[in-house]
Amino acid sequence: MVYFLALIPATALTVMGYFVFYLASRSEGSFQRFGKYLGFWAFTLAGLVILGAIFAASHPRHHGPMMGMNQMHGRMHGPWHGPGPRFFGPRGDEFQPGAQTPAAPNSPAPPAPASPASH
């Protein structure tokens, strides 16, 4: 359905091509030749837009600019069967919100508060 939107630029390019051909037929010399090439180029681009829409419609599974990278990544590493999300956020065995974190094994104990001197 979305691929019908390709008809809008293709129609605009076709109309511009006819307009350029009309102006080129009224020109002389190098402008006439340049106008013919420019009109032909507009028709060629309109045809390429239509062919691109047909190609995209015939391959509906492949959408998105990074489709090659996403599919390759899934094939290389396979599905994730571990606990929790694959890349973002902590896993279940690493961190629990509100829990005390254990002290490092070889860290010195924090100093005790100094007692007031008795004189």
Secondary structure as UniProt FT lines:
FT   HELIX           2..6
FT   HELIX           7..25
FT   HELIX           30..58
FT   TURN            60..61
FT   TURN            65..66
FT   HELIX           67..77
FT   TURN            92..94
FT   TURN            97..98
FT   TURN            105..106
//
